[in-house]
Amino acid sequence: MSLPPEKASELKQIIHQQLLKMDVHGRIREVLAETIREELAPEHQQLSTEDLIKALRQRGIIDDVMKELKFVTDVNEKERTSAPKPSTHFVDRDPPVLKKTNIDPTRRYLYLQVLGGKAFLEHLQEPEPLPGQICSTFTLCLHFRNQRFRSKPVPCACEPDFHDGFLLEVHKDSLGDGSKMVDATTMLSICDPVHMVLIKTDTFGETTLVASYFLEWRSVLAAENGITNIAVELLGVGTESNVSVGVLNIRLEMYPQLNKTLSSEITSTQFTLERQKTAEKERLFLVYAKQWWREYLQIRPTHNVRLVKIFAQDENGVNRPVCSFVRPLRAGRLLDTPRQAARFVSVLGYERAPVIGGGGGKQEQWCTLLAFLCRNKGDCEDHSNLLCSLLLGFGLEAFVCVGTKAKGVPHTWVMTCGTDGTITFWESLTGHRYIHRLINPDDPPIVEQPKPLYPYRTIGCVFNHQKFFGNCQPSDAVDVCVFDLHDESKWKPMSEEAIKSVCPPGATSSVPPFPPLCASAVDAAVTSNEIELQLRILVSEHRKDLGLSTVWDDQLSYVLSPALAAYELERTTGVSAGNEEFQDAIRRAVPDGHTFKGFPIHFVHRNARRAFATCLRSPFCEEIICCRGDQVRLAVRVRVFTYPESACAVWIMFACKYRSVL
């Protein structure tokens, strides 16, 4: 393959720079002198090129050069996109070979390498995994200025073997300067950190959030040669946010190299100024929030027991205004409707923040969006914040509601206000929608009141990225609550200016930017087939243990597909369709005198063994799987529906048909 002259000269230039950087010429001179001393002293024979190459190879210099040159290739071979512009989302895959990328020579890149970890003491006793053995893994997820990356999974160990490089484009937000090469001074004003999230995945596929860290990358602007090495100490999350979990060795390099580096005094002064500015804004907001709370309590003393939440702790134990956890989020081409967004949020796993010890107390932890998405599960607050952000992105007036459900359990959900005054509640954990119909407590008993269908009992406050309202009505019960947010006698507002000062776009680096959603890496058809095959094996083994034979009816299995598609459509849109065709097909598939039984069930995980164990706990499903009779034919159909962030809705239907014998 021949290269065009300009590419050939560019390649020669890269190789030349790399050789200079490694001081290869100096090392060759040393080897040459040593070879002449050792081999040519006795008899003055001629030293050939082959002898010199042999000597260089023996001393490992040629291998070193090839390894170093591979670094340049890696930079040029990272995730090729169709155009050299900032990525909006990425497809998370683990390719066997490095993909190529367009390196735009007019743009500036930060090459971040993770060169191993150490002191992950929790895994000190972890045995070395055997080849092919399934073991727990660490995965590092990164977000920087609308770009997301994920490392290859590495086995959990005291010194995990991370060796990954990420090419982060440092670009301007404004369209006019978007294509210009940014200089060091301009980059110093870009205060977005590199958000790094470490996830542990156990042997059952369950994920745990290990650490969340904001890397200040701008120290590289003052580094000699534009290269710096940093040892990053990762702290735990939640109750362990002051405990070290391990150290990552990170190397940062600017590409292409900076013509002029900044002095360390300039960078440290910039960091100090930013910290002071942020701290002052947060101090002023805290003073305002205290004053607002005093005024709120003076309205009615009983307000002190209402769930009015102004601040919340993130995974690192940092107190942040609740409004900073929400902002309009557009999903690009990944989600088409608000109801589809609600369905997507509902299939992300639900898990309360882990608490050490008993007592039944709830550990509060509102995760940053990247930590929530990378772990693929979170508490009701995480789900509500994401759903509210997506609905705001779709142009709706959405708020997160903080209150209680049955038995006084604290809960959050989402509310949208229609232009006609309609109030709709969205349950982020299930995707269900409820229209709020006001009950007038002053009506006489004879007047029939609407029966609330929603599970919510009380409401203390509502908020989004710009507004915060505390409920100051005589009763905080949801069913008698008037949601006229403009009426200050019913809802006490916070100053929008005060909120804007500590929430984007007015805030500085203390509030992490939102990452873009990424497309699913799950192949729906392949995953459906895999789970279905595993379930067939599990059913056959289970029946064999009971002394029963198993005969599968492939046609009956296929006929179940429309039902599963209809169930998912109904969950997403609230509209049921196609039931007549399904019923007709079943009647044709089941002969006269035979009985048909079917059992559909829904999961948000892809573990076939776990799903099967859950199904057996249902007496209806157990009756189908353990069916006895004449001419028993079994069927199972699995349909996986994929959503962004590799979230999945998994529908399974077990069925059987058999001759009825009286």
C-alpha positions in Angstrom: 0.0 0.0 0.0 1.6 3.3 -1.1 1.1 6.5 0.9 0.6 10.0 -0.6 3.8 12.1 -0.3 2.4 14.4 2.4 1.4 11.4 4.5 4.8 9.7 4.0 6.6 12.9 5.1 4.2 13.2 8.1 4.9 9.6 9.1 8.7 10.2 8.8 8.4 13.3 10.9 6.5 11.3 13.7 9.1 8.5 13.6 11.9 11.1 13.7 10.4 12.9 16.7 9.9 9.6 18.5 13.5 8.5 18.0 14.7 11.9 19.2 12.5 11.6 22.3 13.9 8.2 23.2 17.5 9.3 22.4 17.8 6.3 20.2 20.9 7.7 18.4 22.8 8.0 21.7 21.9 4.4 22.6 23.0 3.2 19.2 26.4 5.0 19.7 26.8 3.3 23.1 26.0 -0.2 21.6 28.3 0.5 18.7 31.2 1.5 21.0 30.6 -1.6 23.2 30.4 -4.0 20.2 33.6 -2.6 18.8 35.4 -3.1 22.2 34.0 -6.6 22.7 34.1 -8.1 19.3 36.7 -6.2 17.1 39.6 -5.9 19.5 41.2 -9.3 18.8 41.1 -9.3 15.0 40.3 -6.0 13.2 37.6 -7.3 11.0 34.9 -5.2 9.3 31.7 -4.6 11.4 28.7 -5.2 9.1 25.2 -3.6 9.4 23.8 -7.1 10.3 26.2 -7.3 13.3 25.1 -4.0 14.6 21.3 -4.8 14.2 22.0 -8.2 16.0 23.7 -6.3 18.9 20.8 -3.8 19.1 18.2 -6.6 19.1 20.1 -8.5 21.8 20.0 -5.5 24.0 16.2 -5.0 23.4 16.6 -1.5 21.9 14.7 -2.4 18.7 11.9 -3.8 20.8 11.8 -0.6 22.8 11.6 1.5 19.7 8.8 -0.6 18.2 6.8 -0.4 21.5 7.2 3.4 21.6 6.2 3.8 18.0 3.1 1.7 18.8 2.1 4.5 21.1 1.9 6.9 18.2 -0.1 4.3 16.3 -2.5 4.0 19.3 -3.1 7.7 19.3 -3.9 7.6 15.6 -5.9 4.4 16.0 -8.5 5.4 18.6 -12.2 5.2 17.7 -12.5 6.6 14.1 -15.5 8.7 13.6 -17.0 9.9 10.3 -16.0 13.5 11.0 -13.4 15.1 13.2 -15.9 16.8 15.5 -16.8 16.3 19.2 -18.7 13.1 19.8 -22.3 13.4 21.1 -22.5 9.8 22.3 -20.6 6.6 21.8 -21.3 2.9 21.4 -19.7 1.0 24.3 -18.1 -2.1 22.9 -14.9 -4.2 23.6 -13.4 -4.7 20.2 -10.5 -7.2 19.8 -8.5 -4.6 17.9 -8.0 -0.9 18.3 -10.3 1.2 16.1 -8.8 4.1 14.1 -9.7 7.7 14.6 -9.4 10.9 12.7 -6.7 13.0 14.4 -7.5 16.5 13.2 -4.2 18.3 13.1 -6.0 21.6 13.7 -7.4 20.5 17.1 -5.8 20.0 20.5 -6.1 16.7 22.3 -5.3 15.5 25.8 -4.0 11.9 25.8 -4.8 10.4 29.2 -3.1 7.0 30.0 -4.0 4.9 33.0 -0.8 3.0 33.7 -1.9 0.5 36.4 -3.2 0.8 40.0 -1.9 0.0 43.4 -2.9 -0.2 47.1 -6.4 -1.5 46.4 -6.1 -3.2 49.8 -9.6 -4.7 49.8 -8.3 -7.1 47.2 -5.0 -7.9 48.9 -6.0 -11.6 49.5 -7.6 -11.9 46.0 -6.1 -15.0 44.3 -4.7 -14.7 40.7 -7.5 -15.6 38.3 -6.9 -18.8 36.3 -7.0 -18.5 32.5 -10.6 -18.5 31.3 -11.9 -18.2 34.9 -14.7 -15.7 35.5 -13.7 -13.2 38.1 -14.7 -9.8 39.5 -13.5 -6.9 37.3 -12.8 -3.2 37.6 -13.9 -0.8 34.8 -13.0 2.8 34.6 -15.5 5.2 33.0 -14.5 8.7 31.9 -16.4 11.9 30.9 -14.9 15.1 29.6 -16.7 17.8 27.7 -19.4 15.7 26.1 -17.1 12.8 25.4 -17.3 9.4 27.1 -14.9 6.6 27.4 -14.7 3.2 29.1 -11.7 1.1 29.8 -11.3 -2.6 29.2 -12.4 -4.6 32.3 -9.4 -5.8 34.4 -9.5 -8.5 37.1 -9.8 -7.0 40.6 -6.5 -7.2 42.4 -4.4 -5.2 44.9 -2.5 -3.8 41.9 -5.1 -3.9 39.0 -3.5 -4.1 35.6 -5.0 -1.0 34.0 -3.3 -0.1 30.7 -5.6 2.1 28.7 -5.2 5.3 26.8 -8.0 7.8 26.1 -7.8 10.6 23.5 -9.8 13.6 24.8 -10.5 16.4 22.5 -10.1 19.9 24.1 -12.5 22.0 22.1 -14.2 25.3 22.6 -18.0 25.5 23.1 -18.6 28.5 20.9 -19.2 27.7 17.2 -17.0 30.5 15.9 -13.8 29.3 17.6 -14.7 25.6 17.5 -12.3 24.7 14.7 -9.3 26.8 16.0 -6.3 25.1 17.7 -6.7 26.1 21.4 -3.6 27.5 23.1 -2.5 27.0 26.6 -4.1 30.3 27.9 -7.4 29.3 26.4 -7.2 25.8 27.9 -6.5 27.2 31.3 -9.9 28.9 31.2 -11.6 25.5 30.5 -12.5 24.4 34.1 -14.3 21.2 33.2 -12.6 18.3 35.1 -12.2 14.8 33.8 -14.8 12.9 35.7 -13.6 9.3 36.5 -15.9 6.6 37.9 -14.6 3.2 39.0 -17.1 0.4 38.8 -16.7 -3.2 40.1 -18.6 -6.0 38.4 -18.8 -9.2 40.3 -19.0 -12.8 38.9 -22.9 -12.5 38.7 -22.8 -9.3 36.7 -23.8 -7.1 39.7 -22.2 -3.6 39.6 -20.9 -1.6 42.5 -19.7 2.0 42.6 -16.2 2.0 44.0 -15.0 5.6 43.5 -15.9 8.8 41.8 -13.1 11.3 41.1 -12.8 14.7 39.4 -9.3 15.0 37.8 -7.8 18.4 37.5 -6.0 17.9 34.1 -4.7 21.5 33.6 -1.5 20.9 35.5 -0.2 19.4 32.2 -0.3 23.0 30.8 2.7 23.9 33.0 4.5 20.6 32.6 7.8 20.4 30.7 7.4 18.8 27.2 3.6 18.9 27.9 3.8 15.6 29.8 3.0 14.9 33.4 2.6 11.8 35.6 0.1 11.9 38.5 -0.7 9.4 41.2 -4.5 9.8 41.9 -5.7 8.6 45.2 -9.3 7.3 44.9 -11.6 7.7 47.9 -14.7 5.5 48.6 -18.3 6.5 48.2 -21.1 7.2 50.7 -20.2 6.4 54.3 -16.6 5.5 53.1 -16.0 8.8 51.3 -13.0 9.5 53.6 -11.4 6.1 53.1 -8.8 5.5 50.4 -9.7 2.6 48.1 -6.6 2.7 45.9 -4.2 4.7 43.7 -4.2 5.1 39.9 -1.1 6.0 38.0 -2.1 8.5 35.3 0.0 10.1 32.6 -1.2 13.2 30.8 0.1 14.5 27.5 -0.9 17.3 25.2 -1.1 16.4 21.5 0.2 18.1 19.5 2.8 19.5 21.9 2.3 23.1 23.2 4.5 25.7 21.6 4.6 27.5 24.9 3.9 26.1 28.3 2.6 28.1 31.2 4.4 28.7 34.5 3.2 26.7 37.5 2.5 30.0 39.3 0.0 31.0 36.7 -1.9 27.6 36.8 -1.9 27.5 40.7 -3.1 31.2 40.8 -5.9 30.3 38.4 -7.0 27.3 40.5 -6.9 29.4 43.7 -9.1 32.1 42.1 -11.6 29.5 40.8 -11.8 27.9 44.2 -12.3 31.2 46.0 -15.0 32.3 43.5 -16.9 29.0 43.9 -16.6 29.0 47.7 -17.9 32.6 47.8 -20.9 31.7 45.7 -21.6 28.7 47.8 -21.3 30.7 51.0 -23.7 33.3 49.8 -26.2 30.7 48.7 -25.9 29.0 52.1 -26.6 32.3 53.9 -29.6 32.9 51.6 -30.9 29.3 52.1 -30.7 29.7 55.9 -32.7 32.9 55.7 -35.3 31.3 53.4 -35.7 28.4 55.8 -36.2 30.7 58.8 -38.9 32.6 56.9 -40.5 29.2 55.9 -40.7 28.1 59.5 -42.2 31.4 60.6 -45.2 30.7 58.3 -46.2 27.7 60.4 -44.2 25.9 63.1 -45.3 22.4 61.8 -43.3 23.1 58.6 -40.1 21.8 60.4 -41.4 18.2 59.9 -42.1 18.6 56.1 -39.7 17.1 53.6 -38.3 20.3 52.3 -34.9 19.3 50.9 -32.6 22.2 49.8 -29.2 20.3 49.9 -28.3 16.7 49.2 -25.1 14.7 49.5 -23.6 13.2 46.4 -21.6 9.9 46.3 -18.5 11.7 47.6 -20.3 13.1 50.7 -20.3 16.6 49.2 -23.4 18.7 50.1 -24.9 20.3 46.9 -28.1 22.2 46.2 -30.7 19.8 44.9 -31.3 22.0 41.9 -27.8 21.2 40.6 -28.8 17.5 40.2 -31.2 18.4 37.4 -30.8 20.1 34.1 -32.3 19.8 30.6 -30.9 16.6 28.9 -31.4 15.8 25.3 -31.1 12.2 24.3 -30.4 12.9 20.6 -31.7 10.1 18.4 -31.7 7.6 21.3 -35.2 8.4 22.7 -38.1 9.7 20.7 -40.8 10.6 23.2 -41.2 11.6 26.9 -43.0 8.3 27.6 -40.1 6.3 26.1 -37.8 8.3 28.3 -39.9 7.3 31.3 -39.7 3.7 30.2 -35.9 3.9 29.8 -35.5 5.3 33.3 -37.7 2.7 34.8 -35.6 -0.2 33.4 -32.5 1.1 35.0 -32.0 -1.0 38.2 -33.4 0.2 41.6 -31.1 -0.2 44.6 -31.1 1.8 47.8 -27.7 3.3 48.8 -25.8 0.6 50.9 -25.6 1.2 54.6 -23.2 -0.5 57.0 -24.9 -2.1 60.0 -28.5 -2.5 60.9 -31.1 -0.1 62.3 -33.2 0.2 59.1 -32.0 3.8 58.6 -31.8 5.0 55.0 -28.3 6.1 53.8 -28.8 9.2 51.7 -26.8 9.4 48.5 -27.8 11.3 45.4 -25.4 10.2 42.7 -24.0 12.3 39.9 -25.4 11.3 36.6 -22.2 9.6 35.3 -22.0 7.4 38.4 -25.7 6.4 38.1 -25.4 5.6 34.4 -22.2 3.7 34.7 -23.5 1.6 37.6 -26.8 1.1 35.7 -28.8 1.3 38.9 -29.5 3.7 41.7 -32.0 5.0 44.3 -35.4 6.7 43.6 -33.8 10.1 43.7 -31.3 9.2 40.9 -34.2 7.9 38.8 -36.3 11.0 39.4 -33.4 13.4 38.7 -32.7 11.7 35.4 -36.4 11.5 34.3 -36.9 15.2 35.2 -33.8 16.1 33.2 -35.1 14.1 30.1 -38.6 15.6 30.3 -37.1 19.1 30.5 -35.0 18.2 27.4 -38.3 17.3 25.7 -39.6 20.8 26.4 -42.0 20.0 29.3 -42.2 21.9 32.5 -41.0 19.2 34.9 -40.2 19.2 38.6 -38.8 16.6 41.0 -41.2 16.2 44.0 -40.0 15.3 47.4 -42.5 13.7 49.8 -43.6 10.4 51.2 -45.6 7.4 50.1 -47.5 4.9 52.3 -46.4 4.5 55.9 -44.4 7.7 55.7 -41.6 6.3 53.6 -39.6 9.2 52.0 -39.9 9.2 48.2 -39.2 11.3 45.1 -41.2 11.3 41.9 -41.6 13.7 38.9 -44.4 16.1 38.1 -45.2 17.9 34.8 -47.4 21.0 34.6 -49.5 21.2 31.4 -50.3 24.6 29.7 -54.0 23.8 30.5 -53.2 23.4 34.2 -53.2 19.5 34.1 -50.8 18.1 36.7 -49.3 14.7 35.8 -47.2 12.6 38.2 -44.6 10.3 36.7 -43.3 7.4 38.8 -39.6 7.1 37.8 -39.2 3.5 39.1 -42.1 2.0 37.1 -42.8 4.5 34.3 -46.5 4.8 35.4 -48.3 8.2 34.9 -51.1 9.5 37.1 -53.3 12.5 36.6 -53.7 14.6 39.8 -57.4 15.3 40.6 -57.9 17.7 43.4 -60.0 16.7 46.4 -61.7 19.7 48.0 -61.8 19.1 51.7 -64.5 21.8 52.1 -67.0 19.9 50.0 -70.0 18.3 51.8 -69.8 14.6 52.4 -72.5 13.9 49.8 -70.2 15.1 47.0 -68.4 12.1 45.4 -64.6 12.7 45.5 -62.1 11.2 43.0 -60.1 8.3 44.4 -56.4 8.9 44.0 -54.6 6.1 42.1 -51.1 7.3 42.8 -49.2 6.0 45.8 -48.0 9.4 47.1 -49.2 10.7 50.5 -47.4 14.0 51.3 -45.3 16.5 49.4 -42.8 18.9 50.9 -41.2 20.7 48.0 -40.7 20.6 44.2 -37.7 21.8 42.2 -36.0 21.7 38.9 -32.8 23.3 37.5 -34.1 26.9 37.9 -36.9 26.9 40.5 -37.4 25.7 44.0 -40.8 25.8 45.9 -41.6 24.8 49.5 -45.1 23.7 50.1 -46.7 26.1 52.6 -50.4 25.0 52.3 -52.1 24.1 55.6 -52.0 20.4 54.7 -49.1 18.7 52.9 -51.3 15.8 51.8 -51.0 15.3 48.0 -54.6 14.7 47.3 -55.7 18.1 48.7 -52.7 20.0 47.4 -53.2 22.8 44.9 -50.3 22.9 42.4 -50.6 26.6 41.4 -46.8 27.3 41.8 -47.3 31.0 41.0 -49.5 31.4 44.2 -46.9 32.4 46.9 -49.5 31.8 49.6 -49.4 28.1 48.7 -45.8 27.6 47.5 -42.9 29.7 48.9 -40.4 30.2 46.0 -36.6 30.5 46.2 -34.9 33.3 44.3 -34.1 32.1 40.8 -31.0 34.4 40.8 -29.7 32.6 43.9 -30.3 29.2 42.3 -28.6 30.3 39.1 -25.5 31.3 41.0 -24.8 27.8 42.2 -26.3 25.8 39.3 -25.2 25.6 35.6 -24.7 27.6 33.5 -23.9 30.2 36.2 -21.9 27.9 38.4 -18.2 27.0 38.0 -16.4 23.7 38.5 -18.0 22.6 41.7 -21.0 21.2 39.7 -20.1 18.3 37.3 -21.3 18.7 33.7 -23.9 16.2 32.5 -22.6 13.4 30.3 -24.4 12.5 27.0 -26.4 9.3 26.9 -24.7 6.5 24.9 -26.4 4.0 22.6 -26.9 0.4 23.8 -24.1 -2.1 23.2 -26.5 -5.0 23.6 -27.6 -7.0 20.5 -31.3 -7.6 21.2 -31.6 -10.6 19.0 -28.4 -12.4 20.1 -29.2 -11.7 23.8 -32.8 -12.9 23.4 -31.6 -16.2 21.8 -28.9 -16.7 24.5 -31.3 -16.3 27.4 -34.0 -18.5 25.7 -31.4 -21.3 25.1 -30.3 -21.1 28.8 -33.9 -21.2 30.0 -34.6 -24.3 27.8 -31.7 -26.1 29.4 -32.8 -25.0 32.9 -36.4 -26.2 32.4 -35.3 -29.5 30.9 -32.9 -30.2 33.8 -35.6 -29.2 36.3 -38.1 -31.5 34.7 -35.6 -34.3 34.5 -35.0 -34.0 38.3 -38.8 -34.5 38.7 -38.7 -37.6 36.4 -40.5 -35.8 33.5 -39.5 -35.7 29.9 -39.5 -32.4 27.9 -40.7 -31.8 24.4 -40.4 -28.3 23.0 -42.8 -26.8 20.5 -40.9 -24.3 18.4 -43.9 -23.0 16.5 -45.8 -22.3 19.8 -42.7 -20.5 21.1 -42.6 -18.3 18.1 -46.3 -17.5 18.3 -45.7 -16.0 21.8 -43.6 -13.2 20.3 -46.4 -10.8 19.4 -47.7 -10.9 23.0 -44.3 -9.9 24.4 -44.0 -7.0 21.9 -47.5 -5.9 22.9 -46.6 -5.9 26.6 -43.6 -3.7 26.1 -45.6 -1.3 23.8 -48.2 -1.0 26.5 -45.5 -0.3 29.2 -44.0 2.4 27.0 -47.1 4.1 25.5 -50.0 3.0 27.6 -51.7 1.6 24.5 -52.5 -2.1 24.1 -52.5 -3.4 20.5 -52.4 -6.7 18.6 -54.2 -8.9 21.2 -56.8 -10.2 18.7 -54.2 -11.6 16.4 -52.3 -13.2 19.3 -55.5 -14.9 20.6 -56.4 -16.1 17.1 -52.9 -17.6 16.6 -53.0 -19.4 19.9 -56.4 -20.9 19.1 -55.0 -22.2 15.8 -51.9 -23.6 17.5 -53.8 -25.5 20.3 -55.9 -28.4 18.9 -59.4 -29.2 20.1 -59.4 -31.0 23.4 -56.1 -29.4 24.5 -55.5 -26.8 27.2 -53.1 -23.9 26.9 -51.5 -22.0 29.8 -49.1 -19.1 29.5 -47.2 -17.0 32.0 -45.5 -13.7 31.1 -42.9 -12.1 33.4 -40.7 -9.0 33.2 -37.1 -8.4 34.3 -34.6 -5.6 34.0 -31.5 -7.9 34.2 -30.2 -10.5 31.8 -29.3 -13.3 34.2 -31.2 -16.4 33.0 -30.5 -18.5 36.2 -31.8 -15.7 38.4 -34.9 -15.2 36.3 -35.7 -18.9 36.3 -35.4 -19.0 40.1 -37.8 -16.1 40.4 -40.3 -17.7 38.0 -40.3 -21.0 40.0 -41.4 -19.0 43.1 -44.7 -18.2 41.2 -47.2 -21.0 41.6 -48.7 -20.2 38.1 -45.3 -20.5 36.4 -44.2 -23.5 38.4 -47.5 -25.2 37.3 -46.5 -24.7 33.6 -42.8 -25.7 34.0 -43.8 -28.9 36.0 -46.8 -29.7 33.8 -47.9 -33.4 33.8 -50.4 -34.9 31.4 -50.9 -36.4 28.0 -49.0 -34.9 24.9 -47.4 -32.1 27.0 -45.6 -29.6 24.8 -43.6 -26.7 26.3 -42.7 -23.3 24.9 -40.6 -20.4 26.1 -40.0 -17.1 24.3 -37.6 -14.4 25.4 -37.7 -10.9 24.0 -35.0 -8.3 25.0 -35.8 -4.6 24.3 -32.8 -2.4 24.4 -32.5 1.1 25.7 -29.7 3.6 26.0 -26.8 2.9 28.4 -27.3 -0.9 27.7 -30.4 -0.9 29.9 -32.8 -3.7 28.9 -36.4 -4.7 29.4 -36.5 -8.5 29.3 -39.8 -10.2 28.7 -40.1 -14.0 29.2 -43.2 -16.1 28.5 -43.5 -19.7 29.5 -46.3 -21.7 28.0 -47.6 -25.3 27.7 -50.3 -27.2 25.9 -51.6 -30.6 26.8 -54.5 -32.9 26.2 -57.2 -32.5 28.9 -57.9 -35.8 30.5 -60.9 -35.9 32.8 
